[in-house]
Amino acid sequence: MTHDVQHANRRNLRSFIDPSRVWSCRWVAGMVLFTLLLAGLPAVAQLDTGSISGIVTDPSGGAVKDVTITAKEISTGTTYKTVSSATGYYVFPSVRTGTYEVRAEPSASFKTALYSGVVVTIASHVAQDITLAMGAVTETVTVTANNLTLETETSEVDASITHDQVYDLPLAVTGALRSISTLEFLVPGAVGPGTSSGGSGFQMTKIAGGQTEGTDYLVDGITTNRMENGSGSFDAVAPSVESIQEFHVDISGMSSEFGRTTGGLANYKTRSGTNAYHGAVFDYFKNAGLDGNNWFNNGYIALNPSQEFLLKRPADTKSNYGISLGGPLRIPHLYDGHDKTFFLFSFEQIFFHTGASVTSNIPTPAELGSNGQYFDFSSTLGGPILDGGGNQLYGGCGNSIPVYYGEIFDPAQEANNCDNVAFANNQIPIGRESQVAKAVLQYMPAPNLSGGTNNFVYKTTDNIAQTVLSLRIDQNLGQKHKIWGFYTERENVDHGNGVNLPAPLTSAGGGRSDGLAKMTRAGWDWVVTPTLVNSLNCCATL
């Protein structure tokens, strides 16, 4: 009887439990466990945040526990809360960059302490000790923090390029959009441009003796380098200068999560909107009116004034313009994003015309067979080749054939470098040219220069356009959850320049290129406990 009852109970229990619900619970439990396992890691890495920590003491230096500490970012109203431990220690392990007010509110016997001007930069560890004064909690003691603090929690050798430096220091408008990476040269140990070709407009910075293109470039803590070989040209994918808040350069002594670089590491923090609307409209304009001509062109013009029009100064007019706007997201009568939702949009473009005059030495009409009988290279035939004693040198079989400078030999008369027979007077009979040469010669232009080493100049113009747009959205979901997203798109178009001959004979310069790069970043910060923060970031770089 007992066995039958137990068997019936098992059947009833199986019919009561839905297997799909069991798997659903297991999935949820697995995700929660996975999230908790990740929770402690980002506080160490601090890829796009910083930290604030310190000790709360009384006037005698004794530790004060159970003091509520609040850190509030001034421009966005973002707040973080924690409580001091039994040893008086408090920490905000991962906070967004900005300027903070740190408020300490004891339970009794002490005045409230307010420290203003606490600046957190990317990857920084800000030490802010708090000393409480005796008195009523309703009284407040305000202290202005010292921005220069000694980091005692890391052995890294590094430097930060601040917001003021990003926006106040001038950036050159050269062959590309303004390059934010050039500010890396403010950091000791950074040199360049490495092996970059002079007119490329892209920087190739080497940090702390690292290899060219060995520096790892991060945007919001995530690398922009190519996964297949670990290299990349950051300026080809970089966001607009207007969308960068600040950046941090690690030179040496980096922790293990940054061990995939042969040089330094530059980590760029994208700019967020604030509770106040800010924007900019700008145009950096460069005219060719005050430019000088090429030194060699000026020398040729001095000798041949009548041909000045062929080698005059090429066009070089640049315009680097853009717009940016950021602030709280507001939809009239529907939504007010003050202290909650922020945006920042930026657009930047450079468009310019440039040109080049490239000189070459091409065949003359006589060398192209203008007389209808010979390709006449007699003008290139030099004197006899002599040995050190001034005696005529001979070649061919048995060294029986005298040799001359510029001499052209008949390939039909050669056999194993023997019996070499030169074309008489360096004149090649028409009809002896190959089919390839015959096809090429019909495109060969006539010389247009005289009186110099080169006899032909070819003038070209180029249109270059680079466009980048960026958008960042930040959302505060209360004090425990903050989410954000960033998207940027950059297109680099170059129609080619520096061509030496008309198509299809071009053998130098040119090369039209059109590159499109896209970058997406997103993150979720979850304050699990006052001392435990989970930061989940994801990305895509195309």
N, C-alpha and C positions, 0 to 999 in steps of 0.2 A: 504494500500500500504506500509506504513511504517513497519507494522508488518511482511509482507512477505519479505521485504528486510532484516530485522534483522534476520529472521529465516534462510534465504539463506546464510547470512554471517556466522552464527553459523555453518551451515553444511560445508561451505568452510573451516572454521578455523579448525574444527575437522579433515577434510581430509588432511589439511596441516601439522598438528602436529602428529608426530609418537609417540604413547604411550610408546614404548620401550625406546625412547630417553628421555622422561620425567623421567622414572624410573632410567635411567642411570645418568642423571643429579642429581637426588635426592641422589643416592648412592655416587657420587663423593662429593656432598656437605656435606653429612653426614660424610664421611671419613675425609674431611678437618676440619670440626667442631670438630670431635673426636680428631684429632691430635692436634688442637689448645688448646683444653681443657687439654690435657696431657702436653702441652708444658711447663707450669710453674712448674710442680711437681719435675722433676729430679734435678733441681738446689738445691732443699732443701735436697733431699735424698743423692745425691753424693755417690752412691753405689760403683763406681769404678773409680771416678775422684776426682779432688780437685777444688779449686777456687782461684783466685787472685783478690784482690780489694785494693783500696786505694784512697787517695785524692791528687789532683794536685794543688800545691800552688806556688806563686811567692816568691821571697826572703823575703818579708815582712809578709808572712803567709796568704795572700789573696788567695781566690779560683780562679782558672783559668778554664774557660769553653771552650768547643769546641776544646779540644786538642785530636788529634788522637793518640790512644794508641794501640800498636801492641805487642803481646806476641808471641815469636817464640821459639819452643822447639828445642834445639841445635842438638840433635842426629838424628831427623827425618825431621826437617824443617817444621813441622806442625805449622801453624800460626793462630792466632785469632786477630780480630780487634774490637775496640769499641771507643767511644768518651766520654770525660768527660762531666758531666752535669753542670747545672748552679751553683751548689754548689761545683764543682770541683771533684765530686765523679765519679769513674769508677769501673767497675766490669766485670770480666770474670767468670760467674757463674759456668761453668763446663768445665774444661780443663783436658786433659790426663796427667797422672803423668810424671814427668821428670824435667830437668833443663832448665829454660827459660831465654831468654833475653827480657826485657820489654823496649820498645822504646816509648818515648813521643815526638810527633812532633807538636809543637804549630804552629799557623798560622803566627805569626809575633812577633817581639820584644823579643823573648826568644830563647835561644839555644836549640837544640835537646838534650834530656836526654836519656842515655842508661844505664839501670841497668842490670848487668849480674849476673849469679849464683843464680837466683831465683828458689828455689827448691820446687816443688809441690809433695807431697806424697798423698797416697790414703786417701780420706775423710778429707784432711787438708783445712784450710781456711787461705791462706797466705795474710798477710797485707803488701802491698808494697806502701808506700806513695812516691810521686814524688815531688821534689822541683826543679823548673826551674830557670835557671840563665839567667840574662839579656845578650843579644847579638843577633847575626844573627842566623837564622834558620839553615844555612849551617854549623854552628859550632856544635860540639857534645861534651857533657860532659859525661864521662863514670864513673859509680859507681859500685863497687862490693857489691852485696847485702849481708846482714847478714843472715846466714841460721837459726839462733836461733831467732824466732819471737814468740810473745805472741798472742795466739788466743783469740780474744775478742768477737767473734760472736757465740760461743757455750759454754754451761756449762758442756759438756761431760768430764768425766775423762777417758782418753785414752792414748795410746802409739802406736808409729809406729816402726816397725822393718824394717830398711832401706835396700836398695839394697846391700850396702857394708856388712852389718851384715849377710845377707842371703848367700853371696858368700865367705866371709872371715872366718866366725866362723865354727869350725869343727862340724860335725854331726856324731854320733856314728853309726857304722854298726853292728846291733844286729840281731834279728830274722826276720827283714824285711828290705825293702829299707830305705835309709836315710829318716828320718822323719822331714819335714819342720815344723811340729807343735811343735816340742820340743823347738823351739826358743821362744815359748810363755812364757817359764819360765824366760825369760829376763824381763818380765813385772811384776811389783809389784802386788801381790795378786793372782798370778797363782801358783798352786800347783799340784802335781801329783805323781804317775800315778793313783791315785784314787783306784778303785777296780779292775784295770786291773790285769789279771793273769800274773805272773812274766815273763814267756818266750814268751808271745804272740807277742812281737815286736810292738804292737800298743799302742799308748799313749792314756790315758784318762785324760785330763787336766780339772781341776776345777778352775774357775776364780771368784774372789770376793766372795768366800763362796758359789758358786752355786753348784747344784747337779752334781754328776758324769754323764757324757753324757748330761749335761744341757747346754753346750756351743753350740751356733749356729755358724756353719762354712759356710762362703760364699766364692765363687769363682767368681770374677768379679761382685760382688754385688748380687749374686743369691745363695740361700741356697743349701746346699748339704744334708741336713737332710731328713730323711724319712718322707713322708707326713702323713702316717697312724698313727704315734705315736710321731713325732717330735724329734726322736733321730737318732743317726747314729754314725758310727765309721769313722771319717774323713780319717784316715790313710789308710783305706781299699780302698778308692776311690781317694786319693790325687794324683795330677799330680806330675811329676818329679820336684825335687828341681831346676833343670836347667830351668824350664819353669815358675818359679815364680819370679817376679820382686821385690816385697815387700809385706808386709801385715800390717794391722791396727787392733789393739785390743781395743775394747770398754769395759770398766770395769763397769762404772755406769753412771747414768744421761743420758741414751740413749734416743733419740727421739722416737716418737710413732711408726714409721715404723719398729722399731727393738724390739717391745715389746713382741715377742713370745718366749723368752728364759728365763730360770730360772737362768742363770749364765751370763757370758760375751758373747762377740761376736767377732769372728776373721774373718776378710775380706781379702782374698788373691787376689792380682792383678797379672794377668798373664803377662808374659814378651813379649814385642814386638821387632821386628827387627828394625834396624836403618839404616842410610845411609852408615855405614861402616860394613864390614863383620866381624863377631866375631864367634868363635867356640871353642869347648873344646873336648878333648878326655881324659877320666880318668878311673882309676881302683883302688878301695880301696880293698886291699887284706889282709885277715887275715888268718894266718896259725896256726895250733894247736900245733906247735912245742914248744911254750913257755907256753902252757896252763897247769894248774894243774889238778890233778884228784880229784874226789869227796872225801871229808874228810872221810866218812864212808867206801868207797871202800879202801882207803889207810889203814884204821885201820884193816879191815879184811885181807888185803894182808899181813900186818905185822904179824898177827897171823897164817896165812896159806900161806907161800911163794910159795908153790907148785901150788896154784890155782890162781896165779897172772894173767894168761892169760884170766881168766874169768871176771875179774874186772879191766882190764887195762883201761887207759884213752880213752874215745870214740872219734871218729872222729869229728872235728869241724873246717872245712875249709870254709871260706866265700870269695866271690869275688863280689863286687858291682861295675859294670862298665857301661859306657855309652858314649854318644856323643851328642853334640848340635851344631847347626849352624844357624845363623841368619844374615839378611842383606836386602838390596834392591833386589827386584825381577827383574832380567834381563834375557831377551832372546836375544842372539846375533843377530844383524841385524833386529830384530823385535820389541823389546820393552825395554825401559829403565825406571825402576821404581824408580829412584832417586827422593826423596821428595814426592813420590806418593804411591808406593806399597812396603810393607815390609813383610817378613816372618820370623818365628822362629820355628825350628823343634828340638825336643829333644827326645832321646831314653835312657832309663836306665833299667838295669836288675840286679838282685841279684840272684846268683845260689850258693847253698852250700850244703855240705853233713854234717850231724850231726848224732849222735847216743846216745844210752842210755843203761845202764845196770840196770835192775830192779830186785830186789830180792823179793822173796816170800817164804811163808811156805806152802808146798804142802804135800799131803798124802805120807807116806813112802810105800815101797813094802808090808810090813806086814799089814798096814792099808788098802791096796788095795786088800788083800786076797791072798797073795803069797803062803800060805800054802794050798790053795784049800778048806779050811773048814770055816774059819772065816775072817771077816774084823777086824783085831786085833788092837784095840785102847787101849790095856792094859797099854801102856807106858804113856798114858795121864791121867790115873786114879790116883788121888791124895789121900791124907789122909782124915780122917773124918773132917767134918765141926763142929766146936766147938762154944759154946756161949761165952759171956764175962767172965764167970766163969770157962772156960775150960771144960765144960761138952758137951758130944755128943748131936748134934741136930738130931731130928727125923722129918720125913714128912709122907705123905700119910694119909689114913683114921685113925683118932684117934692118929695121930703123933706116929705111931708105927714102921715106917721104917727108919733106920739110913741113913743119906745122906753123900755123899763124894764129894770132889772136882773133876770136870771133868767127873762126872758120866753120862752115856748115858742110858736113860730109853726106854723101849719097848713101842712104841706108840700103839701097839695092846692091851696092858694091862692097858691103861689109860681110866678112865671114870670120867668126871667132876673133874679132878685133884685129883682123889681118887684111891686107890689101885695101886699106881705107882710101877712098877716092873722094876728094872734095869737089863740090860744085864749082865750076869755073867762075872766078870773080864773084863768088857767093850769089849767083843768079840761078834760081830754081825754075826750070821750064814749067809753064802753065800746063796743067794736065797731070802733073805729078802729085798734086795734093790729094789727101784722102777724102773719102765721102763725108767724114765728120767735119774736117776742116772746111770743105766746100759749103756745108750747111751753116757753119758758124760765121764764115766770112761775109755772108749776105747781110748780117746784122751789125757788122763792125762800123762804127761811126768814123767820120773824118776828123783829123786833128783840128783843134781850135785854139791852141796856144803856140806861141813861138818864142824863141830866145831863151829857153830854159831847159832844164834836164827833162822835165815832163812836157808832153805836147797836147794833153787833153785834160779838160776840167769838166766835171759833171755836177750840176747843182740840183739838190733835192730838198724838199720840204717835208715836214712830218707833223701830224696832229696826234697829241697824246692826251688822253683823258683818264683820270682815276676818280672813282666815285665810291664813297662809303657811307652807309647809314646804319644807325644803331638805336636800339630801344631797350630800356630796362624798366621792369615793373617790380615793385616791392609791396608786400601785403603783410601787415601785422594782424595775426589772428589771436588777439589777446596777448598776455605776457608770456605764454608758454610756447606758442607756435608762430613762426615767421617763415613765409615763403617768398621766393623771388625768381625772376627769369630774365635772361638777357639774350638778345639776338642782334647779330651784326652781319652785314653783307657788303663785300667789297669787290669791285670790278676794275681791272687794270688793262687798258687798251692802248696799244702802241702800233701805229701803222708802219713803222720802220723808217730808218734814216741812214745817212752815210753811205749811200749806194755809189759805187765807183763807175759803173757803166750802165747803159740802158738795158732793160730786160730784152732778151733772156740771158744776156752776157754777164750779169752782175756776179761778181766774185767776192764782194765784201759788203758789209753793212746790211741794211734791209731787215727783213724778218718780222712780219706782222705777228703780233701776239694779242690774245684776248683771254685773260684769266679771270675766273670768278671764284671767290672764296666765301664760304658761309660758316658761321660759328654760332652755336647755341649753348647756353649755360642755364642751369636751373638748380635751385637748392631749397631745402627744408630744414630749418633749425627748430629742434624740439627740446625745451628745457624740461627734462624728465624729473630732476630734483634740483635744488639750489646748487648742488655741486656736480651734477651729471647732465651733460648736454650731448644730444645726438645731432650731428650735422650730416645730412645726406645730399650730396651733389652729383649731378649727372651732366653729360655734355655730348655734343656732336660737332666735329670740325670737318668740313668738306672743302 
